[in-house]
Structures are given as C-alpha cells and as structure tokens.
C-alpha cells in the first residue's frame, strides 16, 4: 500500500510518501521526497526494507498534520517548532542561528562552534528528538537563550542581556508541559549547584520537589508526571 499525503509549510506544499512497498519507498527517496514506512503489525516478515525510513507507523491515520510537518522538516533539515509562549518561540536551532560567545556555560563549545553545533543538530535532534532548543523572542526574532530536555533533565541558559526578565520561567514551564504531554516522560529533574539561587527559586516556583543528592555541591529537584504542579500556570 502506498499513500501520498501533502503538508504545507510556510506557504509551500510538500509531498510525503507513506508505503510498505520497496519500490515506492526507493523511488520517493530518489526523487528527494520525504518518506514514512508503513509497518505491518503481527507479521514476522515485513514486505519492505525500512532501513531508509527514519519514521515507521502502523496506521496511516497516525500521520496527522503535525506529524507530517515534522517528517518534512527533518527531511529538509529545518528546525522543529517545540512550543510557543506569550513572548517566545521555542524551537530547534537552525544552521543560520548566530553562535553564542564562548563561555563557561558552553564549556565544550557545542553552541559557540558552528561545526559542533551542526553535529549536535544532526544527531541529538534526529535521534533523541529533544535536547537544548533556541529561545526566540517573538517580537523581533532575537535569540534570548536556550533551554530544553536532555535525558529527562531540564536545563536552560538565558544570555546575559536578557536575564531577570522572566524568560527562563516562561520557557521552562512550556518545556515541562511538552516533556510530559508530547515526550510522555514519567519524570523531569533539575540538577543545579547549591550556590545557584536563581535556579533553585525557579524549580520551586514550578512545583519541583527537592530529592536526595549524592553530590555535596549539587541540589536535585524532581517532578513526576501527573503531579499537581504549576507548569501550566
């Protein structure tokens, strides 16, 4: 079975091929189209070689507009939109985003070196579908920092000129909501230095609970999915 669907991104329409047929998948890939494999449940031997498919689904009805847009964006190396708040667009970094100045917050140079950031974008986003995301100010498109989820841990870094304006709390609330509702995480944690008063206050404002830590220099906070927290407020 082969199904052709379409999705519109920024005014341009893109085809997406959903199939469990080798010939159709290979032809679509050769033509530069985005592809999704249709996995046949309860069949020991699948009819197609899905090695070229980044995404597999069992029911074509699962391919809603959001899913199709993300398939195309990943195919074209365009950033995914993660969430929007009153003042921010939370999205994956793009290759055109300005680099951060070198700093202690980016000790390994992932976000201050273009090649390292490209490797991060290609691997972290592609395979984990989460990580640290760009925080773009809606009013003017300026990046005010980054925040995200890595292995269930919430992290953020607001750039110096934009601190003390509530961006961290605004972004983290939206990201925690995304983590529980979209990524379906069971719990999210925050690990911060004991001396980092701002992060401790942020965690407490969001309803995170401090849990035991084996590191004397760090504090760990945790939130369970379904907990009556403040992340949507």
Secondary structure by P-SEA (a helix, b strand, c coil): cbbbbbbbcccbbbbbbbcccaaaaaaaaaabbbbbbbbbccccccccccccccccccccccccaaaaaaaaaaaacccccccccccbbbbccccccccccccccccccccccaaaaaaaaaccccccccccccccccccccccccccccccbbbbbbcccccccaaaaaaaaaaaaaaaccccccbbbbbbcccaaaaaaaaaaaccccccccccccccccccccccccccc
